[in-house]
């Protein structure tokens, strides 16, 4: 099955911790770290001008396409904050591979910007992200809300206790909290479940 899962929201160490834990148990997934790719191109994890962001989008798109064509599931850390950018990115991939693929959106919206800022300073790649930049990212953050952006929406994930991973999702139009006891089962949930019917 062609599957692309993406973590989105303001720059966050939580997304990095989640991806590391998830990938440790799901070695078949191919990983793309948008933050590291952006830093390699621009010297910063913070989005810059449109031309540079287009170059980054094209590079990430090519990687996704190569993995999806080989039927390798993909996990992206740090996809775009706004709906239009996500739809444009995913639609472009779908057109180029000329077949559908399952899209899973995992939200990492923060409830406490000060705490996020302090936690981010502990991660070398994020230490230069200012509080004002986080506030700006939080301001343009749009939750996934349409089938163009995802087939499965996870609005919140709690994985502090890896033996009890809780995800807040929608099933049959209702908000649900689902519990998995490991990241392998979470990957199976990604494969089998859908928010939009």
N, C-alpha and C positions, 0 to 999 in steps of 0.2 A: 504494500500500500504506500502511495506517495503521501507523505505527511510532513508538514512544516509547523513547528511550535515556536512561538516567539514570546519573550518576556518584554514588557514595555512599561514605561513609567519614568519618573525622574531618575537621574543617575543614582544608583543605589548599590551598596555592598550586599544587600539582601538578594538581589538578582544574581550576583556573582556566586554567593554561597549556595543558592538554590541550584544553579546550573552545575556547579561542581558536584554537589550531592546527587543530583539526577543522573549526570553522566557517569559517575562512579558505578552505578548499578545498571546503566543502559548503554553499554559499550557500542551497540549498533548505531547509535545516533551520531551524526556528524555535527560538530559544533562550530558556530560562527559568532565571534565576539565583536559586535559592532563598535564598541568603545575602543578596543585595541586597534581595530582596522582604521578608525577615524584618527586615533593618536598617531598611528604610523604615517598617515597621509598628511595630517595638519600639525602634528605636535601637541594636540590637545584632544580631550574627550568631548569637549564642548562643540556643538555644531557651529560652523562658520558660514562663509558665503555660499550662495546657491550653486555656483559652479563647482566648488569643492564637494558639496553635499551630493550633487549629481554624479560626480566621479565615484564617490563612495557607494552610492546606490547601485551604480552599474557594476562595480566590483563585487559587491555582496550578492547582487542578482545573479551574476555569472556563477558564483560558487554554489548558490542554492540550486540553480538549474542543473549544474553538473551532478550534484548529489541526488536530486529528485529523479533525473533521467535514469540513474542507476538504482532507483527504488530504495535509496538510503533515507531514513527519516532525518530531519534537520531540526536543530534547536538553535535559535538566535537569541543572544543576550543583548538587549538594548534597542529594540526596534522603535520606530518613530512615534512621537507623542500624539500627533494629530491624525484624525480620521482620513483626511484626503491623501496624506503621504502614504499611509498604510495601504489604502485601497489601490493607489497608483502602483506601488511596489508589487503587491500581490497579483494584481491584474496583469501587469507586465510579464511577470513570471509565467502566469497561466497561458497567456497568448504565445509566449515563446516555446513552451514545452507542448502546447497544443493538446493538453489534457488536464483534467481537474486534479486537484490534490487537496487533502484535508488540512485545514488551517485551525490551529489551536492558539488562542490568545490568553496570556497569563498576565494579569494586572499586578503591578507593584506600586500602587498609589500609597503615599505616605500620609499618616495622620498627624505626625509631629516633625515639622521641618528642622527644628533645632536638634532633635535627636538624630535625624537622618544626617545632618551636616556633621555632627560629632562622630558618628559611626563611619561616615565616608572618609574622614581624615585618617582613619586607621589603615585604609587601603591605598597603597602607593599611587596607583593610577588615578584615583579620585581626589587626592589631597589638595589639588589646586582648584577644585570646583568650589566657587564661592557660595555663600548663603544666598546672595542676590540671584545667582544663576539658578540655584535650586528653586527659589521662589518663582522665577520666571518659567521654569519648566513645569512646575506645579500649576501655574496659571494657564498654560496652553494644553495641559493634559486633557485628553478626551477619552472616556471609556469606550471600549469596543461595543457597538450596538447594532451591527448589521451583519447579515450573512456574507457580504462582500469582504468583511474583515476577518471573519472566523466562522467555522462550523461549530466549534466548542468554545465557550467563553468561561474563563475562570476569573471571577472578580477579585478573589482574595485567596491566598494560600498560606497556611501556617504549617511550617515544617521544622519548628524548633525541636520537636521530639520526633526523630525520624521513624519511630515505630508507630506513630499516630499522626499521619499527615492529613490535615483537614483542608478541604477546598470548598469554597463558596461558589456555586455555579447555578445555572438555570437548567432545569429539565422540564420539558413539556410546559414551558411558560412560567414555571414556578421557581422561586429561589430555593435552592437545596444546599445542605452541607453534607458533603460526602467524605468518608474517612477511608484512607488506605493505610495499610501497615508497613508498606515499603515503596520505594520509588519504582520498582519493577511493576507493581500493581498500578501505580499512577500512570505509567506508560501504557499499560493495557487499557486503562480508562480513557486515555487520550485516543487510542486506536478505535475504541468501540462506541464512545458516547458522542452525542450531538446536542447542541442547544437549540438550533433552528431546525424546524421540521417542515 
